[in-house]
Amino acid sequence: MYQAAHYETVASALVVKMGHEINPEFKIGCMMAMGPTYPATPVPQDVMKAERTMQAGYWLADIQCKGKYPNWLKRYFERHHFALDITEADLNILAVGTVDYIGFSYYASHVTKTDDYCC
């Protein structure tokens, strides 16, 4: 899944770069399906779990907006021994092909607490 998503972000960055070369005035964005997760209680563990759940849902947009992988995701790959095919050329493309905006498509809210199953 992560390898396929990497190729998708590189392809997106290439298209954004090309679009901006065609016309620097173009505003090119990405879209994400928004499904916010709220803590079921104000207990700090629930708040942190909701925060981590939201973070896990934003990583693709993070890459497309910031042009690089978030540090937490790189550590996740290392901890799980994921050896993705990410080249230096890919990282350069991501850095120069960032989007101008994010579109959100809101579907539903979620609630979580620490004794729920977490992904």
Phi and psi restraints in degrees (range 20) as a CNS / XPLOR table:
assign (resid 1 and name C) (resid 2 and name N)
       (resid 2 and name CA) (resid 2 and name C) 1.0 -66.9 20.0 2
assign (resid 2 and name N) (resid 2 and name CA)
       (resid 2 and name C) (resid 3 and name N) 1.0 -35.1 20.0 2
assign (resid 2 and name C) (resid 3 and name N)
       (resid 3 and name CA) (resid 3 and name C) 1.0 -66.3 20.0 2
assign (resid 3 and name N) (resid 3 and name CA)
       (resid 3 and name C) (resid 4 and name N) 1.0 -45.9 20.0 2
assign (resid 3 and name C) (resid 4 and name N)
       (resid 4 and name CA) (resid 4 and name C) 1.0 -61.4 20.0 2
assign (resid 4 and name N) (resid 4 and name CA)
       (resid 4 and name C) (resid 5 and name N) 1.0 -40.8 20.0 2
assign (resid 4 and name C) (resid 5 and name N)
       (resid 5 and name CA) (resid 5 and name C) 1.0 -66.1 20.0 2
assign (resid 5 and name N) (resid 5 and name CA)
       (resid 5 and name C) (resid 6 and name N) 1.0 -35.0 20.0 2
assign (resid 5 and name C) (resid 6 and name N)
       (resid 6 and name CA) (resid 6 and name C) 1.0 -61.3 20.0 2
assign (resid 6 and name N) (resid 6 and name CA)
       (resid 6 and name C) (resid 7 and name N) 1.0 -47.9 20.0 2
assign (resid 6 and name C) (resid 7 and name N)
       (resid 7 and name CA) (resid 7 and name C) 1.0 -60.3 20.0 2
assign (resid 7 and name N) (resid 7 and name CA)
       (resid 7 and name C) (resid 8 and name N) 1.0 -36.5 20.0 2
assign (resid 7 and name C) (resid 8 and name N)
       (resid 8 and name CA) (resid 8 and name C) 1.0 -64.5 20.0 2
assign (resid 8 and name N) (resid 8 and name CA)
       (resid 8 and name C) (resid 9 and name N) 1.0 -43.0 20.0 2
assign (resid 8 and name C) (resid 9 and name N)
       (resid 9 and name CA) (resid 9 and name C) 1.0 -68.4 20.0 2
assign (resid 9 and name N) (resid 9 and name CA)
       (resid 9 and name C) (resid 10 and name N) 1.0 -36.2 20.0 2
assign (resid 9 and name C) (resid 10 and name N)
       (resid 10 and name CA) (resid 10 and name C) 1.0 -65.6 20.0 2
assign (resid 10 and name N) (resid 10 and name CA)
       (resid 10 and name C) (resid 11 and name N) 1.0 -43.4 20.0 2
assign (resid 10 and name C) (resid 11 and name N)
       (resid 11 and name CA) (resid 11 and name C) 1.0 -61.7 20.0 2
assign (resid 11 and name N) (resid 11 and name CA)
       (resid 11 and name C) (resid 12 and name N) 1.0 -42.3 20.0 2
assign (resid 11 and name C) (resid 12 and name N)
       (resid 12 and name CA) (resid 12 and name C) 1.0 -61.3 20.0 2
assign (resid 12 and name N) (resid 12 and name CA)
       (resid 12 and name C) (resid 13 and name N) 1.0 -45.9 20.0 2
assign (resid 12 and name C) (resid 13 and name N)
       (resid 13 and name CA) (resid 13 and name C) 1.0 -61.8 20.0 2
assign (resid 13 and name N) (resid 13 and name CA)
       (resid 13 and name C) (resid 14 and name N) 1.0 -38.9 20.0 2
assign (resid 13 and name C) (resid 14 and name N)
       (resid 14 and name CA) (resid 14 and name C) 1.0 -62.6 20.0 2
assign (resid 14 and name N) (resid 14 and name CA)
       (resid 14 and name C) (resid 15 and name N) 1.0 -42.8 20.0 2
assign (resid 14 and name C) (resid 15 and name N)
       (resid 15 and name CA) (resid 15 and name C) 1.0 -67.1 20.0 2
assign (resid 15 and name N) (resid 15 and name CA)
       (resid 15 and name C) (resid 16 and name N) 1.0 -41.7 20.0 2
assign (resid 15 and name C) (resid 16 and name N)
       (resid 16 and name CA) (resid 16 and name C) 1.0 -61.4 20.0 2
assign (resid 16 and name N) (resid 16 and name CA)
       (resid 16 and name C) (resid 17 and name N) 1.0 -46.1 20.0 2
assign (resid 16 and name C) (resid 17 and name N)
       (resid 17 and name CA) (resid 17 and name C) 1.0 -58.5 20.0 2
assign (resid 17 and name N) (resid 17 and name CA)
       (resid 17 and name C) (resid 18 and name N) 1.0 -47.4 20.0 2
assign (resid 17 and name C) (resid 18 and name N)
       (resid 18 and name CA) (resid 18 and name C) 1.0 -63.1 20.0 2
assign (resid 18 and name N) (resid 18 and name CA)
       (resid 18 and name C) (resid 19 and name N) 1.0 -42.4 20.0 2
assign (resid 18 and name C) (resid 19 and name N)
       (resid 19 and name CA) (resid 19 and name C) 1.0 -60.2 20.0 2
assign (resid 19 and name N) (resid 19 and name CA)
       (resid 19 and name C) (resid 20 and name N) 1.0 -42.6 20.0 2
assign (resid 19 and name C) (resid 20 and name N)
       (resid 20 and name CA) (resid 20 and name C) 1.0 -68.9 20.0 2
assign (resid 20 and name N) (resid 20 and name CA)
       (resid 20 and name C) (resid 21 and name N) 1.0 -29.2 20.0 2
assign (resid 20 and name C) (resid 21 and name N)
       (resid 21 and name CA) (resid 21 and name C) 1.0 -71.5 20.0 2
assign (resid 21 and name N) (resid 21 and name CA)
       (resid 21 and name C) (resid 22 and name N) 1.0 -36.5 20.0 2
assign (resid 21 and name C) (resid 22 and name N)
       (resid 22 and name CA) (resid 22 and name C) 1.0 -64.6 20.0 2
assign (resid 22 and name N) (resid 22 and name CA)
       (resid 22 and name C) (resid 23 and name N) 1.0 -45.3 20.0 2
assign (resid 22 and name C) (resid 23 and name N)
       (resid 23 and name CA) (resid 23 and name C) 1.0 -152.9 20.0 2
assign (resid 23 and name N) (resid 23 and name CA)
       (resid 23 and name C) (resid 24 and name N) 1.0 108.3 20.0 2
assign (resid 23 and name C) (resid 24 and name N)
       (resid 24 and name CA) (resid 24 and name C) 1.0 -61.1 20.0 2
assign (resid 24 and name N) (resid 24 and name CA)
       (resid 24 and name C) (resid 25 and name N) 1.0 -15.4 20.0 2
assign (resid 24 and name C) (resid 25 and name N)
       (resid 25 and name CA) (resid 25 and name C) 1.0 -83.2 20.0 2
assign (resid 25 and name N) (resid 25 and name CA)
       (resid 25 and name C) (resid 26 and name N) 1.0 -13.0 20.0 2
assign (resid 25 and name C) (resid 26 and name N)
       (resid 26 and name CA) (resid 26 and name C) 1.0 -58.2 20.0 2
assign (resid 26 and name N) (resid 26 and name CA)
       (resid 26 and name C) (resid 27 and name N) 1.0 140.5 20.0 2
assign (resid 26 and name C) (resid 27 and name N)
       (resid 27 and name CA) (resid 27 and name C) 1.0 -110.7 20.0 2
assign (resid 27 and name N) (resid 27 and name CA)
       (resid 27 and name C) (resid 28 and name N) 1.0 114.7 20.0 2
assign (resid 27 and name C) (resid 28 and name N)
       (resid 28 and name CA) (resid 28 and name C) 1.0 -118.0 20.0 2
assign (resid 28 and name N) (resid 28 and name CA)
       (resid 28 and name C) (resid 29 and name N) 1.0 131.1 20.0 2
assign (resid 28 and name C) (resid 29 and name N)
       (resid 29 and name CA) (resid 29 and name C) 1.0 -128.9 20.0 2
assign (resid 29 and name N) (resid 29 and name CA)
       (resid 29 and name C) (resid 30 and name N) 1.0 -176.4 20.0 2
assign (resid 29 and name C) (resid 30 and name N)
       (resid 30 and name CA) (resid 30 and name C) 1.0 -124.8 20.0 2
assign (resid 30 and name N) (resid 30 and name CA)
       (resid 30 and name C) (resid 31 and name N) 1.0 166.3 20.0 2
assign (resid 30 and name C) (resid 31 and name N)
       (resid 31 and name CA) (resid 31 and name C) 1.0 -128.6 20.0 2
assign (resid 31 and name N) (resid 31 and name CA)
       (resid 31 and name C) (resid 32 and name N) 1.0 140.8 20.0 2
assign (resid 31 and name C) (resid 32 and name N)
       (resid 32 and name CA) (resid 32 and name C) 1.0 -131.6 20.0 2
assign (resid 32 and name N) (resid 32 and name CA)
       (resid 32 and name C) (resid 33 and name N) 1.0 144.8 20.0 2
assign (resid 32 and name C) (resid 33 and name N)
       (resid 33 and name CA) (resid 33 and name C) 1.0 -77.3 20.0 2
assign (resid 33 and name N) (resid 33 and name CA)
       (resid 33 and name C) (resid 34 and name N) 1.0 118.8 20.0 2
assign (resid 33 and name C) (resid 34 and name N)
       (resid 34 and name CA) (resid 34 and name C) 1.0 -96.6 20.0 2
assign (resid 34 and name N) (resid 34 and name CA)
       (resid 34 and name C) (resid 35 and name N) 1.0 124.6 20.0 2
assign (resid 34 and name C) (resid 35 and name N)
       (resid 35 and name CA) (resid 35 and name C) 1.0 -141.9 20.0 2
assign (resid 35 and name N) (resid 35 and name CA)
       (resid 35 and name C) (resid 36 and name N) 1.0 79.0 20.0 2
assign (resid 35 and name C) (resid 36 and name N)
       (resid 36 and name CA) (resid 36 and name C) 1.0 -60.4 20.0 2
assign (resid 36 and name N) (resid 36 and name CA)
       (resid 36 and name C) (resid 37 and name N) 1.0 148.1 20.0 2
assign (resid 36 and name C) (resid 37 and name N)
       (resid 37 and name CA) (resid 37 and name C) 1.0 -115.0 20.0 2
assign (resid 37 and name N) (resid 37 and name CA)
       (resid 37 and name C) (resid 38 and name N) 1.0 127.0 20.0 2
assign (resid 37 and name C) (resid 38 and name N)
       (resid 38 and name CA) (resid 38 and name C) 1.0 -111.3 20.0 2
assign (resid 38 and name N) (resid 38 and name CA)
       (resid 38 and name C) (resid 39 and name N) 1.0 150.1 20.0 2
assign (resid 38 and name C) (resid 39 and name N)
       (resid 39 and name CA) (resid 39 and name C) 1.0 -71.8 20.0 2
assign (resid 39 and name N) (resid 39 and name CA)
       (resid 39 and name C) (resid 40 and name N) 1.0 142.4 20.0 2
assign (resid 39 and name C) (resid 40 and name N)
       (resid 40 and name CA) (resid 40 and name C) 1.0 -71.3 20.0 2
assign (resid 40 and name N) (resid 40 and name CA)
       (resid 40 and name C) (resid 41 and name N) 1.0 -26.7 20.0 2
assign (resid 40 and name C) (resid 41 and name N)
       (resid 41 and name CA) (resid 41 and name C) 1.0 -140.3 20.0 2
assign (resid 41 and name N) (resid 41 and name CA)
       (resid 41 and name C) (resid 42 and name N) 1.0 169.2 20.0 2
assign (resid 41 and name C) (resid 42 and name N)
       (resid 42 and name CA) (resid 42 and name C) 1.0 -82.1 20.0 2
assign (resid 42 and name N) (resid 42 and name CA)
       (resid 42 and name C) (resid 43 and name N) 1.0 7.0 20.0 2
assign (resid 42 and name C) (resid 43 and name N)
       (resid 43 and name CA) (resid 43 and name C) 1.0 -59.8 20.0 2
assign (resid 43 and name N) (resid 43 and name CA)
       (resid 43 and name C) (resid 44 and name N) 1.0 130.5 20.0 2
assign (resid 43 and name C) (resid 44 and name N)
       (resid 44 and name CA) (resid 44 and name C) 1.0 -52.8 20.0 2
assign (resid 44 and name N) (resid 44 and name CA)
       (resid 44 and name C) (resid 45 and name N) 1.0 -36.3 20.0 2
assign (resid 44 and name C) (resid 45 and name N)
       (resid 45 and name CA) (resid 45 and name C) 1.0 -64.2 20.0 2
assign (resid 45 and name N) (resid 45 and name CA)
       (resid 45 and name C) (resid 46 and name N) 1.0 -38.4 20.0 2
assign (resid 45 and name C) (resid 46 and name N)
       (resid 46 and name CA) (resid 46 and name C) 1.0 -68.1 20.0 2
assign (resid 46 and name N) (resid 46 and name CA)
       (resid 46 and name C) (resid 47 and name N) 1.0 -41.2 20.0 2
assign (resid 46 and name C) (resid 47 and name N)
       (resid 47 and name CA) (resid 47 and name C) 1.0 -62.4 20.0 2
assign (resid 47 and name N) (resid 47 and name CA)
       (resid 47 and name C) (resid 48 and name N) 1.0 -43.9 20.0 2
assign (resid 47 and name C) (resid 48 and name N)
       (resid 48 and name CA) (resid 48 and name C) 1.0 -66.6 20.0 2
assign (resid 48 and name N) (resid 48 and name CA)
       (resid 48 and name C) (resid 49 and name N) 1.0 -39.4 20.0 2
assign (resid 48 and name C) (resid 49 and name N)
       (resid 49 and name CA) (resid 49 and name C) 1.0 -63.0 20.0 2
assign (resid 49 and name N) (resid 49 and name CA)
       (resid 49 and name C) (resid 50 and name N) 1.0 -42.4 20.0 2
assign (resid 49 and name C) (resid 50 and name N)
       (resid 50 and name CA) (resid 50 and name C) 1.0 -63.0 20.0 2
assign (resid 50 and name N) (resid 50 and name CA)
       (resid 50 and name C) (resid 51 and name N) 1.0 -41.7 20.0 2
assign (resid 50 and name C) (resid 51 and name N)
       (resid 51 and name CA) (resid 51 and name C) 1.0 -61.6 20.0 2
assign (resid 51 and name N) (resid 51 and name CA)
       (resid 51 and name C) (resid 52 and name N) 1.0 -45.8 20.0 2
assign (resid 51 and name C) (resid 52 and name N)
       (resid 52 and name CA) (resid 52 and name C) 1.0 -65.5 20.0 2
assign (resid 52 and name N) (resid 52 and name CA)
       (resid 52 and name C) (resid 53 and name N) 1.0 -37.0 20.0 2
assign (resid 52 and name C) (resid 53 and name N)
       (resid 53 and name CA) (resid 53 and name C) 1.0 -64.0 20.0 2
assign (resid 53 and name N) (resid 53 and name CA)
       (resid 53 and name C) (resid 54 and name N) 1.0 -43.1 20.0 2
assign (resid 53 and name C) (resid 54 and name N)
       (resid 54 and name CA) (resid 54 and name C) 1.0 -65.3 20.0 2
assign (resid 54 and name N) (resid 54 and name CA)
       (resid 54 and name C) (resid 55 and name N) 1.0 -42.4 20.0 2
assign (resid 54 and name C) (resid 55 and name N)
       (resid 55 and name CA) (resid 55 and name C) 1.0 -58.1 20.0 2
assign (resid 55 and name N) (resid 55 and name CA)
       (resid 55 and name C) (resid 56 and name N) 1.0 -42.8 20.0 2
assign (resid 55 and name C) (resid 56 and name N)
       (resid 56 and name CA) (resid 56 and name C) 1.0 -63.6 20.0 2
assign (resid 56 and name N) (resid 56 and name CA)
       (resid 56 and name C) (resid 57 and name N) 1.0 -26.0 20.0 2
assign (resid 56 and name C) (resid 57 and name N)
       (resid 57 and name CA) (resid 57 and name C) 1.0 -85.3 20.0 2
assign (resid 57 and name N) (resid 57 and name CA)
       (resid 57 and name C) (resid 58 and name N) 1.0 -12.3 20.0 2
assign (resid 57 and name C) (resid 58 and name N)
       (resid 58 and name CA) (resid 58 and name C) 1.0 -101.2 20.0 2
assign (resid 58 and name N) (resid 58 and name CA)
       (resid 58 and name C) (resid 59 and name N) 1.0 -5.7 20.0 2
assign (resid 58 and name C) (resid 59 and name N)
       (resid 59 and name CA) (resid 59 and name C) 1.0 -60.0 20.0 2
assign (resid 59 and name N) (resid 59 and name CA)
       (resid 59 and name C) (resid 60 and name N) 1.0 -36.1 20.0 2
assign (resid 59 and name C) (resid 60 and name N)
       (resid 60 and name CA) (resid 60 and name C) 1.0 -64.4 20.0 2
assign (resid 60 and name N) (resid 60 and name CA)
       (resid 60 and name C) (resid 61 and name N) 1.0 -44.7 20.0 2
assign (resid 60 and name C) (resid 61 and name N)
       (resid 61 and name CA) (resid 61 and name C) 1.0 -66.2 20.0 2
assign (resid 61 and name N) (resid 61 and name CA)
       (resid 61 and name C) (resid 62 and name N) 1.0 -35.2 20.0 2
assign (resid 61 and name C) (resid 62 and name N)
       (resid 62 and name CA) (resid 62 and name C) 1.0 -56.7 20.0 2
assign (resid 62 and name N) (resid 62 and name CA)
       (resid 62 and name C) (resid 63 and name N) 1.0 -46.9 20.0 2
assign (resid 62 and name C) (resid 63 and name N)
       (resid 63 and name CA) (resid 63 and name C) 1.0 -64.4 20.0 2
assign (resid 63 and name N) (resid 63 and name CA)
       (resid 63 and name C) (resid 64 and name N) 1.0 -44.6 20.0 2
assign (resid 63 and name C) (resid 64 and name N)
       (resid 64 and name CA) (resid 64 and name C) 1.0 -68.4 20.0 2
assign (resid 64 and name N) (resid 64 and name CA)
       (resid 64 and name C) (resid 65 and name N) 1.0 -30.9 20.0 2
assign (resid 64 and name C) (resid 65 and name N)
       (resid 65 and name CA) (resid 65 and name C) 1.0 -87.6 20.0 2
assign (resid 65 and name N) (resid 65 and name CA)
       (resid 65 and name C) (resid 66 and name N) 1.0 -39.4 20.0 2
assign (resid 65 and name C) (resid 66 and name N)
       (resid 66 and name CA) (resid 66 and name C) 1.0 -96.6 20.0 2
assign (resid 66 and name N) (resid 66 and name CA)
       (resid 66 and name C) (resid 67 and name N) 1.0 -15.5 20.0 2
assign (resid 66 and name C) (resid 67 and name N)
       (resid 67 and name CA) (resid 67 and name C) 1.0 76.9 20.0 2
assign (resid 67 and name N) (resid 67 and name CA)
       (resid 67 and name C) (resid 68 and name N) 1.0 18.9 20.0 2
assign (resid 67 and name C) (resid 68 and name N)
       (resid 68 and name CA) (resid 68 and name C) 1.0 -159.9 20.0 2
assign (resid 68 and name N) (resid 68 and name CA)
       (resid 68 and name C) (resid 69 and name N) 1.0 160.6 20.0 2
assign (resid 68 and name C) (resid 69 and name N)
       (resid 69 and name CA) (resid 69 and name C) 1.0 -74.3 20.0 2
assign (resid 69 and name N) (resid 69 and name CA)
       (resid 69 and name C) (resid 70 and name N) 1.0 137.0 20.0 2
assign (resid 69 and name C) (resid 70 and name N)
       (resid 70 and name CA) (resid 70 and name C) 1.0 -66.1 20.0 2
assign (resid 70 and name N) (resid 70 and name CA)
       (resid 70 and name C) (resid 71 and name N) 1.0 146.2 20.0 2
assign (resid 70 and name C) (resid 71 and name N)
       (resid 71 and name CA) (resid 71 and name C) 1.0 -57.6 20.0 2
assign (resid 71 and name N) (resid 71 and name CA)
       (resid 71 and name C) (resid 72 and name N) 1.0 -37.8 20.0 2
assign (resid 71 and name C) (resid 72 and name N)
       (resid 72 and name CA) (resid 72 and name C) 1.0 -62.4 20.0 2
assign (resid 72 and name N) (resid 72 and name CA)
       (resid 72 and name C) (resid 73 and name N) 1.0 -34.2 20.0 2
assign (resid 72 and name C) (resid 73 and name N)
       (resid 73 and name CA) (resid 73 and name C) 1.0 -74.2 20.0 2
assign (resid 73 and name N) (resid 73 and name CA)
       (resid 73 and name C) (resid 74 and name N) 1.0 -37.6 20.0 2
assign (resid 73 and name C) (resid 74 and name N)
       (resid 74 and name CA) (resid 74 and name C) 1.0 -62.5 20.0 2
assign (resid 74 and name N) (resid 74 and name CA)
       (resid 74 and name C) (resid 75 and name N) 1.0 -39.6 20.0 2
assign (resid 74 and name C) (resid 75 and name N)
       (resid 75 and name CA) (resid 75 and name C) 1.0 -66.1 20.0 2
assign (resid 75 and name N) (resid 75 and name CA)
       (resid 75 and name C) (resid 76 and name N) 1.0 -37.7 20.0 2
assign (resid 75 and name C) (resid 76 and name N)
       (resid 76 and name CA) (resid 76 and name C) 1.0 -60.6 20.0 2
assign (resid 76 and name N) (resid 76 and name CA)
       (resid 76 and name C) (resid 77 and name N) 1.0 -45.7 20.0 2
assign (resid 76 and name C) (resid 77 and name N)
       (resid 77 and name CA) (resid 77 and name C) 1.0 -58.7 20.0 2
assign (resid 77 and name N) (resid 77 and name CA)
       (resid 77 and name C) (resid 78 and name N) 1.0 -44.8 20.0 2
assign (resid 77 and name C) (resid 78 and name N)
       (resid 78 and name CA) (resid 78 and name C) 1.0 -63.0 20.0 2
assign (resid 78 and name N) (resid 78 and name CA)
       (resid 78 and name C) (resid 79 and name N) 1.0 -47.5 20.0 2
assign (resid 78 and name C) (resid 79 and name N)
       (resid 79 and name CA) (resid 79 and name C) 1.0 -60.4 20.0 2
assign (resid 79 and name N) (resid 79 and name CA)
       (resid 79 and name C) (resid 80 and name N) 1.0 -33.7 20.0 2
assign (resid 79 and name C) (resid 80 and name N)
       (resid 80 and name CA) (resid 80 and name C) 1.0 -97.3 20.0 2
assign (resid 80 and name N) (resid 80 and name CA)
       (resid 80 and name C) (resid 81 and name N) 1.0 6.8 20.0 2
assign (resid 80 and name C) (resid 81 and name N)
       (resid 81 and name CA) (resid 81 and name C) 1.0 58.2 20.0 2
assign (resid 81 and name N) (resid 81 and name CA)
       (resid 81 and name C) (resid 82 and name N) 1.0 39.8 20.0 2
assign (resid 81 and name C) (resid 82 and name N)
       (resid 82 and name CA) (resid 82 and name C) 1.0 -86.1 20.0 2
assign (resid 82 and name N) (resid 82 and name CA)
       (resid 82 and name C) (resid 83 and name N) 1.0 121.2 20.0 2
assign (resid 82 and name C) (resid 83 and name N)
       (resid 83 and name CA) (resid 83 and name C) 1.0 -109.7 20.0 2
assign (resid 83 and name N) (resid 83 and name CA)
       (resid 83 and name C) (resid 84 and name N) 1.0 82.1 20.0 2
assign (resid 83 and name C) (resid 84 and name N)
       (resid 84 and name CA) (resid 84 and name C) 1.0 -75.5 20.0 2
assign (resid 84 and name N) (resid 84 and name CA)
       (resid 84 and name C) (resid 85 and name N) 1.0 151.6 20.0 2
assign (resid 84 and name C) (resid 85 and name N)
       (resid 85 and name CA) (resid 85 and name C) 1.0 -83.7 20.0 2
assign (resid 85 and name N) (resid 85 and name CA)
       (resid 85 and name C) (resid 86 and name N) 1.0 86.6 20.0 2
assign (resid 85 and name C) (resid 86 and name N)
       (resid 86 and name CA) (resid 86 and name C) 1.0 -122.1 20.0 2
assign (resid 86 and name N) (resid 86 and name CA)
       (resid 86 and name C) (resid 87 and name N) 1.0 113.1 20.0 2
assign (resid 86 and name C) (resid 87 and name N)
       (resid 87 and name CA) (resid 87 and name C) 1.0 -93.7 20.0 2
assign (resid 87 and name N) (resid 87 and name CA)
       (resid 87 and name C) (resid 88 and name N) 1.0 165.1 20.0 2
assign (resid 87 and name C) (resid 88 and name N)
       (resid 88 and name CA) (resid 88 and name C) 1.0 -62.1 20.0 2
assign (resid 88 and name N) (resid 88 and name CA)
       (resid 88 and name C) (resid 89 and name N) 1.0 -36.4 20.0 2
assign (resid 88 and name C) (resid 89 and name N)
       (resid 89 and name CA) (resid 89 and name C) 1.0 -62.5 20.0 2
assign (resid 89 and name N) (resid 89 and name CA)
       (resid 89 and name C) (resid 90 and name N) 1.0 -40.6 20.0 2
assign (resid 89 and name C) (resid 90 and name N)
       (resid 90 and name CA) (resid 90 and name C) 1.0 -59.4 20.0 2
assign (resid 90 and name N) (resid 90 and name CA)
       (resid 90 and name C) (resid 91 and name N) 1.0 -46.1 20.0 2
assign (resid 90 and name C) (resid 91 and name N)
       (resid 91 and name CA) (resid 91 and name C) 1.0 -63.4 20.0 2
assign (resid 91 and name N) (resid 91 and name CA)
       (resid 91 and name C) (resid 92 and name N) 1.0 -36.8 20.0 2
assign (resid 91 and name C) (resid 92 and name N)
       (resid 92 and name CA) (resid 92 and name C) 1.0 -66.2 20.0 2
assign (resid 92 and name N) (resid 92 and name CA)
       (resid 92 and name C) (resid 93 and name N) 1.0 -40.3 20.0 2
assign (resid 92 and name C) (resid 93 and name N)
       (resid 93 and name CA) (resid 93 and name C) 1.0 -63.4 20.0 2
assign (resid 93 and name N) (resid 93 and name CA)
       (resid 93 and name C) (resid 94 and name N) 1.0 -45.3 20.0 2
assign (resid 93 and name C) (resid 94 and name N)
       (resid 94 and name CA) (resid 94 and name C) 1.0 -58.1 20.0 2
assign (resid 94 and name N) (resid 94 and name CA)
       (resid 94 and name C) (resid 95 and name N) 1.0 -39.7 20.0 2
assign (resid 94 and name C) (resid 95 and name N)
       (resid 95 and name CA) (resid 95 and name C) 1.0 -66.6 20.0 2
assign (resid 95 and name N) (resid 95 and name CA)
       (resid 95 and name C) (resid 96 and name N) 1.0 -33.5 20.0 2
assign (resid 95 and name C) (resid 96 and name N)
       (resid 96 and name CA) (resid 96 and name C) 1.0 -97.5 20.0 2
assign (resid 96 and name N) (resid 96 and name CA)
       (resid 96 and name C) (resid 97 and name N) 1.0 -10.5 20.0 2
assign (resid 96 and name C) (resid 97 and name N)
       (resid 97 and name CA) (resid 97 and name C) 1.0 -109.5 20.0 2
assign (resid 97 and name N) (resid 97 and name CA)
       (resid 97 and name C) (resid 98 and name N) 1.0 44.0 20.0 2
assign (resid 97 and name C) (resid 98 and name N)
       (resid 98 and name CA) (resid 98 and name C) 1.0 -79.3 20.0 2
assign (resid 98 and name N) (resid 98 and name CA)
       (resid 98 and name C) (resid 99 and name N) 1.0 149.2 20.0 2
assign (resid 98 and name C) (resid 99 and name N)
       (resid 99 and name CA) (resid 99 and name C) 1.0 -79.1 20.0 2
assign (resid 99 and name N) (resid 99 and name CA)
       (resid 99 and name C) (resid 100 and name N) 1.0 163.0 20.0 2
assign (resid 99 and name C) (resid 100 and name N)
       (resid 100 and name CA) (resid 100 and name C) 1.0 -93.8 20.0 2
assign (resid 100 and name N) (resid 100 and name CA)
       (resid 100 and name C) (resid 101 and name N) 1.0 -20.4 20.0 2
assign (resid 100 and name C) (resid 101 and name N)
       (resid 101 and name CA) (resid 101 and name C) 1.0 -159.7 20.0 2
assign (resid 101 and name N) (resid 101 and name CA)
       (resid 101 and name C) (resid 102 and name N) 1.0 165.9 20.0 2
assign (resid 101 and name C) (resid 102 and name N)
       (resid 102 and name CA) (resid 102 and name C) 1.0 -118.1 20.0 2
assign (resid 102 and name N) (resid 102 and name CA)
       (resid 102 and name C) (resid 103 and name N) 1.0 131.0 20.0 2
assign (resid 102 and name C) (resid 103 and name N)
       (resid 103 and name CA) (resid 103 and name C) 1.0 -99.0 20.0 2
assign (resid 103 and name N) (resid 103 and name CA)
       (resid 103 and name C) (resid 104 and name N) 1.0 138.3 20.0 2
assign (resid 103 and name C) (resid 104 and name N)
       (resid 104 and name CA) (resid 104 and name C) 1.0 -111.7 20.0 2
assign (resid 104 and name N) (resid 104 and name CA)
       (resid 104 and name C) (resid 105 and name N) 1.0 136.5 20.0 2
assign (resid 104 and name C) (resid 105 and name N)
       (resid 105 and name CA) (resid 105 and name C) 1.0 -115.8 20.0 2
assign (resid 105 and name N) (resid 105 and name CA)
       (resid 105 and name C) (resid 106 and name N) 1.0 106.2 20.0 2
assign (resid 105 and name C) (resid 106 and name N)
       (resid 106 and name CA) (resid 106 and name C) 1.0 -88.8 20.0 2
assign (resid 106 and name N) (resid 106 and name CA)
       (resid 106 and name C) (resid 107 and name N) 1.0 126.6 20.0 2
assign (resid 106 and name C) (resid 107 and name N)
       (resid 107 and name CA) (resid 107 and name C) 1.0 -114.5 20.0 2
assign (resid 107 and name N) (resid 107 and name CA)
       (resid 107 and name C) (resid 108 and name N) 1.0 -52.0 20.0 2
assign (resid 107 and name C) (resid 108 and name N)
       (resid 108 and name CA) (resid 108 and name C) 1.0 -162.3 20.0 2
assign (resid 108 and name N) (resid 108 and name CA)
       (resid 108 and name C) (resid 109 and name N) 1.0 156.4 20.0 2
assign (resid 108 and name C) (resid 109 and name N)
       (resid 109 and name CA) (resid 109 and name C) 1.0 -98.4 20.0 2
assign (resid 109 and name N) (resid 109 and name CA)
       (resid 109 and name C) (resid 110 and name N) 1.0 158.0 20.0 2
assign (resid 109 and name C) (resid 110 and name N)
       (resid 110 and name CA) (resid 110 and name C) 1.0 -132.9 20.0 2
assign (resid 110 and name N) (resid 110 and name CA)
       (resid 110 and name C) (resid 111 and name N) 1.0 155.4 20.0 2
assign (resid 110 and name C) (resid 111 and name N)
       (resid 111 and name CA) (resid 111 and name C) 1.0 -126.9 20.0 2
assign (resid 111 and name N) (resid 111 and name CA)
       (resid 111 and name C) (resid 112 and name N) 1.0 140.7 20.0 2
assign (resid 111 and name C) (resid 112 and name N)
       (resid 112 and name CA) (resid 112 and name C) 1.0 -137.7 20.0 2
assign (resid 112 and name N) (resid 112 and name CA)
       (resid 112 and name C) (resid 113 and name N) 1.0 158.3 20.0 2
assign (resid 112 and name C) (resid 113 and name N)
       (resid 113 and name CA) (resid 113 and name C) 1.0 -145.5 20.0 2
assign (resid 113 and name N) (resid 113 and name CA)
       (resid 113 and name C) (resid 114 and name N) 1.0 164.2 20.0 2
assign (resid 113 and name C) (resid 114 and name N)
       (resid 114 and name CA) (resid 114 and name C) 1.0 -64.0 20.0 2
assign (resid 114 and name N) (resid 114 and name CA)
       (resid 114 and name C) (resid 115 and name N) 1.0 -22.5 20.0 2
assign (resid 114 and name C) (resid 115 and name N)
       (resid 115 and name CA) (resid 115 and name C) 1.0 -90.3 20.0 2
assign (resid 115 and name N) (resid 115 and name CA)
       (resid 115 and name C) (resid 116 and name N) 1.0 3.6 20.0 2
assign (resid 115 and name C) (resid 116 and name N)
       (resid 116 and name CA) (resid 116 and name C) 1.0 -80.6 20.0 2
assign (resid 116 and name N) (resid 116 and name CA)
       (resid 116 and name C) (resid 117 and name N) 1.0 159.2 20.0 2
assign (resid 116 and name C) (resid 117 and name N)
       (resid 117 and name CA) (resid 117 and name C) 1.0 -66.1 20.0 2
assign (resid 117 and name N) (resid 117 and name CA)
       (resid 117 and name C) (resid 118 and name N) 1.0 135.3 20.0 2
assign (resid 117 and name C) (resid 118 and name N)
       (resid 118 and name CA) (resid 118 and name C) 1.0 -120.9 20.0 2
assign (resid 118 and name N) (resid 118 and name CA)
       (resid 118 and name C) (resid 119 and name N) 1.0 139.9 20.0 2
